[in-house]
Amino acid sequence: MNPEHAPDTAHQAPAEPVSASSPALSAPDALIKPKVTVPRGLMVLGVLSGVALVAVMVLWQKVTGMQELLARQSAQAQSQSLEASALAKQAVSTAQETAARAAVLDARLSEVALQRSQLDELMQSMSRSRDENLVVDIEAAIRLAQQQAQLTGSVEPLLAALKSADQRIVRAAQPRLALLQRAIARDMDRVKTSAVSDTPNLLIKLDELVRLADDMQPANAVVTLKQNEKNLVTPPKASQNWWQAGFDLVVGEARNLVRVSRIESPEAALLSPEQAFFLRENFKLKLLNARLGLLARQIESARSDLTDAEAMLKKYFQASARKTQATAALLQQVQVQMRTLQIPRVDETLAVLATAAAGR
């Protein structure tokens, strides 16, 4: 419905009856203005037309207002849509920027985590390296002390090295070295309680044996008269006949020429004086070799030489002679002390050190 054409229709509607009611009027009659009576229906129609016109106008105003409201709302909605689009774009850019920052933070976080892991590994490596260096130093010190103890025949260097190793482990305060500390404590107790012979005393006794070798009698040597028998004064005898004195002289000389003795080794009776000299020299060489083996800490070699010297002493020298008995007794003492000359080893500590160095 168009409001602009509505009034024309309202004005033209009442003219139709007039034109319909006066078709037969002539022109002179039309010039006369008679009194025209308006019908009631026409008035009602005009009133209705006016009311309709007012209603149309009101509706038109309302429609116009609605159009303006819709236009404003549309413009506002469009502006809001533009703002929302701008906000959406800004949100998208912000989200992208946030995602980029999050990616950068994740990368930095991963780098920090990697650096932290590397730092932890470095610290553990440094700590492990320090522990390994400590273990290697302790092992080297104990092995050197073991060699010094074997060379000197004293356990003092070994005890000092074990005490120093125990103090270093206590200062390190590493739980993984607790087993090593217990092994060191057990080895220290074993070394302290071990009986070790005095090497200088053994050397003195070996020198005494070498000196006694020159005074020993071979098994085939003629028994000399003792000094008290030489100086013994025979009591004066009664006067005898010349033939009895001659007989006694012959019997005495015969007894000095013939000697009957028991020899355990037949080959000892066949030694010549030159061979007896070399026998003494060989006996002294055995003793000197045992002395050198003792100084070189070759205990088994020294024991073997002493065993050979004892066998020569029993086989080629007089067992009943006082010098031979003294030499045999002294040689037996040296052999007994040689059995307790072995320096105790710290194998348990060395085994734990090897395990700790291997990292197991």
Secondary structure as GFF3:
##gff-version 3
##sequence-region A 1 360
A	DSSP	three_ten_helix	3	5	.	.	.	ID=ss1
A	DSSP	alpha_helix	6	12	.	.	.	ID=ss2
A	DSSP	alpha_helix	15	21	.	.	.	ID=ss3
A	DSSP	alpha_helix	27	31	.	.	.	ID=ss4
A	DSSP	alpha_helix	40	152	.	.	.	ID=ss5
A	DSSP	alpha_helix	156	172	.	.	.	ID=ss6
A	DSSP	three_ten_helix	175	177	.	.	.	ID=ss7
A	DSSP	alpha_helix	178	193	.	.	.	ID=ss8
A	DSSP	alpha_helix	199	212	.	.	.	ID=ss9
A	DSSP	three_ten_helix	213	215	.	.	.	ID=ss10
A	DSSP	alpha_helix	227	230	.	.	.	ID=ss11
A	DSSP	alpha_helix	242	257	.	.	.	ID=ss12
A	DSSP	alpha_helix	266	269	.	.	.	ID=ss13
A	DSSP	alpha_helix	273	295	.	.	.	ID=ss14
A	DSSP	alpha_helix	299	316	.	.	.	ID=ss15
A	DSSP	alpha_helix	322	339	.	.	.	ID=ss16
A	DSSP	alpha_helix	347	358	.	.	.	ID=ss17
###
